[in-house]
Amino acid sequence: MKIQENVPLGSHTTFEIGGKARYYATVRTEDEIREAVAWARERKTRFVVLAGGSNVLLPDEGLDALVVCVESDDVSFLGNALEAEAGCNLAQLIHHASERGLGGWEKLAGIPGTLGGAVRGNAGAFGPEIKDFVVKVRALDTETGKTREFTNAACEFSYRQSFFKRHPEWIITRVLLELEPADPAESAKLIERTIAEREKRHIQNVRAAGSYFVNPVAPKDIRNMFEKEKGVKSREGRVPAGWLIEKVGLKGARVGGAVASEQHPNYLKNDGNATAEDVRTLAKMIQNAVRKQFGIELEEEAAVL
């Protein structure tokens, strides 16, 4: 394991925002994760895990920490099962499985980041969530150095949540998924349609963390307003954060180089020169406006470090 110093972090995130890491290490195995954690503890330095770099906003001043970047790409197939290391790119896995005649999760295509990050945040899109396919998860407890296998139930999945998100001392290292037999050609078409739908909403290939806010549970009158206006039922009593941002008139709102996208206002994007402070200020402005008009507290889905 090689420790680098003063490494710029912006290029390691989808936001392309962030200062330098005091220390930086790339790891591939559980033993290397243990080594990195031990190195940080010996020096009384905190450590921060970074994988695909999506769903995170790093500070302009950088991190006085050891940033541990997990990079791994080992994948195996057995029957309808796919087992992969947590650092594997989710979009590439979906394509790879499709070519092998396995699907069911094509609507997750285009979600940025790694498999481990998707499991940690129970990523989902257009209905399905990653929890629908997880059989078990292997994770490392950085406090004890021991590993454990979690069943789907033990992962305690809920909307954009999991045991691992609530307990950041656990680092996901490997995931076993159960997929469905699929015709490769039909599966590929579904992936293409999913990507096209995401592009239509302008949520592909932009400098953003992904959806910035969690879709909140809303009072019945606000749910009724959403359902009447959009002609669709709310899911789990929630309404889209992007719809609320639009209703308070902040679609397209800008602070410095940070913009609430005109196409999908829950994507706070870096227009080229945004700082983390720009994004945080814009996010706070949105939260205040939604609270004032609807009495709803918007919770950040992106990890703000």
C-alpha positions in Angstrom: 0.0 0.0 0.0 1.5 3.4 -1.1 0.6 6.5 0.9 0.5 9.7 -1.2 0.4 13.2 0.2 -1.6 16.3 -0.7 -3.6 14.6 -3.5 -6.3 16.8 -5.2 -9.7 15.1 -4.7 -11.9 17.0 -7.2 -11.1 14.6 -10.0 -12.0 11.6 -7.8 -15.7 12.7 -7.4 -18.6 13.1 -9.8 -19.1 16.7 -8.5 -15.5 17.5 -9.4 -15.3 19.6 -6.3 -13.0 19.4 -3.3 -9.5 20.3 -2.0 -6.6 18.1 -1.3 -6.3 15.0 0.9 -3.5 15.2 3.4 -2.9 11.5 2.8 -4.3 9.2 0.1 -4.1 5.5 -0.5 -5.6 3.1 -3.1 -6.6 -0.3 -1.7 -7.9 -3.4 -3.4 -8.2 -6.1 -0.6 -9.5 -6.5 2.9 -5.9 -6.8 4.2 -5.0 -3.5 2.5 -8.0 -1.8 4.1 -6.9 -3.1 7.5 -3.4 -1.8 6.8 -4.7 1.6 5.8 -6.8 1.9 8.9 -3.9 0.8 11.1 -1.6 3.4 9.4 -4.2 6.1 10.2 -4.7 5.1 13.8 -1.0 4.9 14.5 -0.8 8.6 13.4 -4.0 9.6 15.2 -5.4 10.6 11.8 -9.0 10.0 10.8 -9.7 8.0 7.6 -12.4 8.6 5.0 -13.4 5.9 2.5 -14.0 7.0 -1.1 -15.0 4.6 -3.9 -16.8 5.8 -7.1 -16.9 9.4 -5.8 -20.7 9.8 -6.4 -23.1 11.0 -3.8 -20.5 13.0 -1.9 -19.5 16.6 -1.5 -16.0 17.2 -0.4 -14.9 20.5 1.3 -13.0 23.2 -0.6 -10.2 23.2 2.1 -9.7 19.5 1.6 -9.5 16.7 4.2 -6.9 16.5 6.9 -7.3 12.7 6.8 -6.2 9.5 5.1 -8.6 9.1 2.1 -8.9 5.5 1.3 -9.9 4.8 -2.3 -11.4 1.3 -2.8 -10.6 0.0 -6.3 -11.5 -3.6 -7.2 -13.0 -5.4 -10.2 -13.3 -9.1 -9.4 -16.6 -10.6 -10.6 -17.8 -14.1 -10.9 -21.0 -15.8 -12.1 -22.7 -19.0 -11.0 -26.1 -19.8 -12.4 -28.3 -16.7 -11.7 -25.9 -15.4 -9.1 -23.4 -12.6 -9.5 -20.7 -12.1 -6.9 -18.5 -9.0 -7.1 -16.2 -6.9 -5.1 -17.6 -3.7 -3.7 -15.3 -1.4 -5.8 -16.8 -2.7 -9.1 -18.6 0.0 -11.2 -22.4 -0.6 -11.0 -23.2 0.4 -14.5 -20.5 -1.9 -15.9 -21.8 -4.8 -13.9 -25.3 -4.3 -15.2 -24.0 -4.4 -18.8 -21.7 -7.4 -18.0 -24.6 -9.3 -16.5 -26.8 -8.5 -19.5 -24.3 -9.9 -21.9 -24.3 -13.1 -19.8 -28.1 -13.4 -20.0 -28.9 -12.1 -16.5 -31.1 -9.1 -15.7 -34.0 -7.8 -13.7 -32.0 -4.8 -12.5 -31.7 -2.9 -15.8 -33.6 0.1 -14.5 -30.6 0.8 -12.2 -28.5 1.4 -15.3 -26.9 4.8 -15.3 -26.7 5.2 -11.5 -23.2 6.5 -10.9 -20.7 4.9 -8.6 -19.7 1.5 -7.3 -21.6 -1.6 -6.2 -20.6 -1.1 -2.6 -21.8 2.5 -2.7 -25.1 1.4 -4.2 -25.6 -1.2 -1.4 -24.7 1.3 1.3 -27.2 3.8 0.1 -29.8 1.3 -1.2 -29.7 3.0 -4.6 -32.8 2.8 -6.8 -34.4 4.2 -9.9 -37.7 3.9 -11.7 -39.0 1.4 -9.0 -36.3 -1.2 -8.3 -33.7 -0.8 -5.6 -30.5 -2.7 -5.1 -31.9 -4.4 -2.1 -34.2 -6.3 -4.4 -31.2 -8.3 -5.7 -28.9 -8.6 -2.7 -28.5 -12.0 -1.2 -25.6 -11.3 1.2 -22.9 -8.7 1.8 -19.4 -9.2 3.2 -18.1 -6.3 5.2 -15.1 -5.4 7.4 -15.5 -3.8 10.8 -12.7 -1.2 10.9 -12.9 -1.1 14.7 -12.1 -4.8 15.2 -10.6 -5.8 11.9 -13.0 -8.7 11.7 -15.2 -9.5 8.7 -18.9 -10.7 8.7 -21.4 -11.8 6.1 -24.8 -10.0 6.3 -28.0 -11.6 5.0 -30.4 -9.3 3.1 -32.4 -8.9 6.3 -29.3 -8.1 8.4 -28.5 -5.2 6.0 -31.6 -3.4 7.3 -32.4 -1.9 4.0 -34.9 1.0 3.8 -35.4 3.9 1.4 -31.9 5.1 0.6 -30.7 3.6 3.8 -28.9 0.5 5.1 -27.1 -0.8 8.2 -23.8 0.3 6.6 -24.9 3.9 6.1 -25.9 4.1 9.7 -22.7 2.3 10.8 -19.8 3.8 8.8 -17.3 1.8 10.7 -18.3 -1.2 8.5 -16.8 -1.2 5.0 -18.5 -3.3 2.4 -16.0 -5.5 0.6 -18.1 -8.0 -1.5 -21.7 -8.5 -2.6 -23.7 -11.5 -3.8 -26.7 -10.8 -6.0 -29.4 -13.0 -7.4 -30.5 -11.9 -10.9 -33.1 -13.2 -13.4 -32.5 -15.0 -16.7 -32.9 -12.5 -19.5 -32.6 -12.4 -23.2 -29.4 -10.5 -23.8 -30.8 -8.5 -26.7 -34.0 -7.5 -24.8 -32.0 -6.7 -21.7 -29.7 -4.5 -23.7 -32.7 -2.6 -25.1 -34.1 -2.1 -21.6 -30.7 -0.7 -20.5 -30.7 1.6 -23.5 -34.2 2.8 -22.8 -33.3 3.4 -19.2 -30.3 5.5 -20.1 -32.3 7.4 -22.6 -34.9 8.2 -20.0 -32.2 9.4 -17.6 -30.7 11.6 -20.4 -34.1 13.0 -21.2 -34.2 14.2 -17.6 -30.7 15.6 -18.0 -29.2 13.5 -15.2 -26.4 11.9 -17.1 -22.9 13.2 -17.7 -23.2 16.3 -15.5 -20.9 17.4 -12.6 -23.2 16.4 -9.8 -23.4 14.0 -6.9 -26.6 12.4 -8.1 -29.9 13.2 -6.4 -28.9 15.7 -3.7 -31.9 15.3 -1.4 -33.9 12.3 -0.3 -37.5 12.2 -1.5 -39.3 13.1 1.7 -42.4 11.7 3.3 -45.1 14.3 2.9 -48.4 15.2 4.5 -51.5 13.8 2.8 -52.6 17.2 1.3 -49.2 17.6 -0.3 -49.2 14.0 -1.6 -52.7 14.7 -3.1 -51.4 17.9 -4.7 -48.5 16.0 -6.3 -50.7 13.1 -7.5 -53.3 15.4 -9.0 -50.7 17.5 -10.8 -48.5 14.6 -12.0 -51.1 11.9 -12.5 -49.1 9.3 -10.6 -49.3 7.8 -7.1 -46.7 8.7 -4.5 -44.5 5.8 -3.3 -44.3 5.1 0.4 -46.0 8.4 1.1 -43.1 10.3 -0.5 -43.1 13.1 -3.0 -40.1 13.9 -5.3 -37.7 16.4 -3.8 -37.2 17.8 -7.3 -41.0 18.6 -7.5 -40.9 20.5 -4.2 -37.9 22.5 -5.4 -39.8 23.4 -8.6 -42.9 24.3 -6.6 -40.9 26.8 -4.4 -39.6 28.4 -7.6 -36.0 27.3 -7.3 -35.6 25.2 -10.4 -32.6 26.8 -12.1 -31.5 28.6 -9.0 -27.9 29.5 -8.8 -25.3 30.3 -6.2 -21.9 31.0 -7.8 -21.2 28.0 -10.0 -23.8 25.7 -8.3 -27.1 25.3 -10.1 -30.3 23.4 -9.4 -30.7 21.8 -12.8 -33.5 23.1 -15.0 -34.2 19.6 -16.2 -34.0 17.9 -12.8 -33.7 20.4 -9.9 -32.8 17.8 -7.3 -29.5 17.6 -9.2 -27.4 20.4 -7.8 -24.7 20.6 -10.5 -21.3 22.1 -10.8 -21.5 24.5 -13.8 -17.7 24.5 -14.1 -16.4 26.5 -11.3 -18.6 25.7 -8.3 -17.1 25.5 -4.8 -18.4 23.2 -2.0 -19.5 26.4 -0.3 -21.6 27.4 -3.3 -23.3 24.0 -3.2 -23.9 24.1 0.6 -25.4 27.6 0.3 -27.7 26.6 -2.5 -28.8 23.5 -0.6 -29.5 25.5 2.5 -31.5 28.0 0.4 -33.6 25.2 -1.0 -34.2 23.6 2.4 -35.3 26.9 3.9 -37.8 27.6 1.1 -39.3 24.1 1.2 -39.6 24.2 5.0 -41.3 27.7 4.8 -43.8 26.8 2.1 -44.5 23.1 2.9 -43.3 22.5 6.4 -41.1 19.7 5.1 -37.5 19.1 6.1 -35.4 18.0 3.1 -32.6 15.6 4.1 -29.4 15.5 2.1 -28.8 12.2 0.3 -25.3 13.2 -0.6 -22.7 12.8 2.1 -21.4 16.3 2.9 -17.9 15.9 4.5 
